[in-house]
Amino acid sequence: MQVDDAGTKPDAVSLKIMVVVPTYNELENIQRLVPQLLELDFGNKAHLTVCVVDDNSPDGTGGYADQLAAADVRVRVVHRKGKLGLGTAYVAGMRYGLAQGSDAVLTMDADFSHHPRYIPSMVAALTNADLVIGSRYVPGGQVLYPPLRRLLSRVANAFAHLALGLKANDCTAGFRLYRCHVLESIPLEQIFSNGYSFLIEMFFEVQLRQWRVVEVPIIFEDRRYGQSKISSNEILKAGYTIIRLFARRLIRRQVRMNTELSRSK
């Protein structure tokens, strides 16, 4: 579903896209993922650079990423001192992309739940969007999770829609392609959430600024290698984030009503 279908002229020049891949113990996946990303062909429409943001993985993911970077200038690595969380990893990658003069930043998981084959359609959709979401919950999208995890994802999305008025069908998705002017408009240093709740807060900020959003269907598969980083604590954090943002939404609404009332007097 397209949240906002306002059109723009197609990009006249090749887009410089930074693909941000946060990693913690993802050696098996990164060995397969990065080559597939580099093999994507966009002709003269886009040029991809891959930025691996590694949290000092004990399995050697960071060292292997360094080898890839030494062999190909399209691979970059950001090393962090320890496991600092998904949200701050995304922010580190976004800041790196902005500093490198990218036109857009794509965020994705390393475990192939976000498959590279969907990136060309996301890049194509960026012509008429400021943010493109690889969505599980639009026609053509699908989730190949176990039933309990599918239920938790649906509940989280429904809660976010109800409490925050978020319009995207999949507002907890991490597979996103942001134009860099969107990231520049958001005070990334003030994003409070970490972990997967970061994704909800980022979309809240995007919608608050009325950027154009398009959703592209994907089939979301469970990881084949390594262990999931989602825990019960992450679910609690997501609930807390939604409640916190709901309170902020109410305050903004009250301020707006008071302002309108004072102007009418």
Order of alpha helices (4+ residues) and beta strands (2+ residues): beta-alpha-beta-alpha-beta-alpha-beta-alpha-beta-beta-alpha-beta-alpha-alpha-beta-beta-alpha
